[in-house]
């Protein structure tokens, strides 16, 4: 998969397997009381004794405002009191999108457009059976370009699957709240 992304002009983004809840959840607008944050879904490390470091205060304040009241996004947010202590909890990453969030936060506008991919191990506190383990590998791509649109997305996905040996990929709309 790595070579396929590179052939398509994407740069690799990497990150650690241990992250704060801020990057794993808060920066991706997952409410602090969302069920995905519960112990049966997520591996927390060190309990409350080992808390991670948050990024610069300006970014923390933006994320907090978006959660609480929508900030300047036009949304109403989640309408709750966001807790910094919750955001500092260390977790094994539950998805590679944490790497995308960190990458997006570090991009400078003058460097756009950009295309990135991630390939990495993720962890979920799953009941083990023939089709579920507590770890899995995930890949994702992200395009940051004001001219990119849905047709570009479909084109990238079709090309990715074709290069991976699946020339007849089909896409159907779905909604997962």
C-alpha positions in Angstrom: 0.0 0.0 0.0 2.9 2.4 0.8 4.3 2.2 -2.7 0.8 2.7 -4.2 0.3 6.0 -2.3 3.8 7.2 -3.3 3.2 6.4 -7.0 0.0 8.5 -6.7 2.1 11.5 -5.5 1.3 11.3 -1.8 3.8 12.0 1.0 3.9 9.7 4.0 2.8 11.1 7.4 3.9 9.2 10.5 3.1 9.3 14.2 3.3 7.5 17.5 1.0 4.7 18.6 0.5 6.5 22.0 -1.3 9.8 21.8 -3.3 12.1 24.0 -7.1 12.0 23.8 -6.8 15.5 22.5 -5.3 14.3 19.2 -7.1 11.0 19.1 -10.6 12.4 19.8 -10.9 16.1 20.7 -9.2 17.5 17.6 -11.5 15.2 15.5 -14.6 16.6 17.2 -15.4 13.5 19.1 -17.4 14.6 22.2 -15.8 13.8 25.5 -18.9 11.7 26.6 -19.0 9.8 23.3 -19.2 6.0 23.8 -16.1 5.4 21.7 -14.1 6.9 24.5 -15.3 4.3 27.0 -12.9 1.6 28.4 -14.6 -1.1 26.4 -13.5 0.5 23.1 -10.3 2.3 23.9 -7.0 1.4 25.6 -6.1 4.1 28.1 -2.5 4.0 29.4 -1.4 4.8 32.9 -4.9 5.6 34.2 -5.0 9.2 35.4 -1.4 9.0 36.7 0.3 9.5 33.3 -1.2 12.4 31.5 0.2 13.7 28.2 1.0 17.1 27.0 -1.3 19.2 25.0 -0.2 21.3 22.0 0.0 25.1 22.0 -2.7 26.9 24.0 -4.1 28.6 20.9 -5.0 25.3 19.3 -6.4 23.9 22.5 -8.6 27.0 22.9 -9.9 26.6 19.4 -10.8 23.0 19.9 -12.4 23.7 23.3 -14.5 26.5 21.7 -15.7 24.2 18.9 -16.7 21.5 21.4 -18.5 24.0 23.7 -20.2 26.3 21.4 -19.0 25.8 17.8 -16.3 28.4 17.9 -16.3 30.3 14.6 -17.5 27.4 12.5 -21.2 28.2 12.4 -22.0 25.1 14.4 -23.5 25.0 17.9 -20.8 22.6 19.0 -21.6 19.8 21.5 -22.9 22.3 24.1 -21.0 20.9 27.1 -18.1 22.0 29.3 -14.9 20.6 27.7 -12.4 19.3 30.2 -8.7 19.7 29.6 -7.9 16.8 32.0 -9.9 14.4 29.8 -8.0 15.6 26.7 -4.6 14.8 28.4 -5.4 11.1 28.9 -2.9 8.9 27.0 -4.4 6.3 24.7 -3.2 3.7 22.2 -4.3 5.3 18.9 -7.7 3.9 17.8 -7.2 5.1 14.1 -4.6 6.6 11.9 -6.7 9.8 11.6 -4.9 11.0 14.7 -1.9 11.4 12.4 -4.0 13.4 9.9 -5.1 15.8 12.7 -1.5 16.3 13.8 -0.3 16.8 10.2 -3.1 19.3 9.4 -2.3 21.3 12.5 1.3 21.7 11.3 0.7 22.7 7.7 1.5 26.2 6.5 -0.9 27.8 4.0 1.9 28.7 1.6 2.8 25.0 1.2 -0.6 24.0 -0.2 -1.7 22.0 -2.1 -0.5 18.8 -0.4 -1.3 15.1 -0.5 -0.5 12.8 2.4 -1.1 9.2 3.4 -0.7 7.2 6.6 -0.3 3.5 7.1 -0.2 2.2 10.7 -1.2 -0.1 13.5 -4.3 0.8 15.5 -5.8 -0.6 18.7 -9.4 -1.2 19.8 -10.5 -2.9 22.9 -12.6 -5.6 21.0 -14.0 -8.9 22.1 -11.7 -11.4 20.4 -13.2 -13.8 17.9 -12.5 -15.2 14.5 -13.0 -11.8 12.8 -11.8 -9.3 15.5 -8.5 -8.7 17.2 -7.4 -5.8 19.4 -5.0 -4.5 16.7 -5.4 -3.9 13.0 -3.6 -1.9 10.3 -5.2 1.1 8.7 -4.4 3.3 5.7 -5.8 6.6 4.7 -5.1 9.5 2.4 -5.8 13.2 2.8 -5.7 15.9 0.1 -5.5 19.5 1.1 -6.4 21.5 -2.0 -9.0 24.2 -2.5 -9.7 22.8 -6.0 -10.2 19.2 -4.9 -13.8 17.9 -5.1 -15.8 14.7 -4.7 -14.9 13.4 -8.2 -11.2 13.7 -7.3 -11.8 11.6 -4.2 -13.5 8.9 -6.2 -10.6 9.0 -8.7 -8.0 8.6 -6.0 -9.9 5.7 -4.4 -10.5 4.0 -7.8 -6.8 4.3 -8.7 -5.7 3.1 -5.2 -7.9 0.0 -5.4 -6.9 -0.7 -9.0 -3.2 -0.5 -8.1 -3.9 -2.9 -5.1 -5.4 -5.4 -7.5 -9.1 -4.5 -7.3 -10.0 -3.0 -10.7 -13.7 -2.9 -10.2 -14.3 -1.0 -7.0 -17.9 0.2 -6.4 -18.9 3.1 -4.2 -22.2 3.4 -2.5 -23.3 6.2 -0.2 -23.8 5.4 3.5 -24.2 7.3 6.8 -22.6 6.2 10.1 -23.7 8.7 12.8 
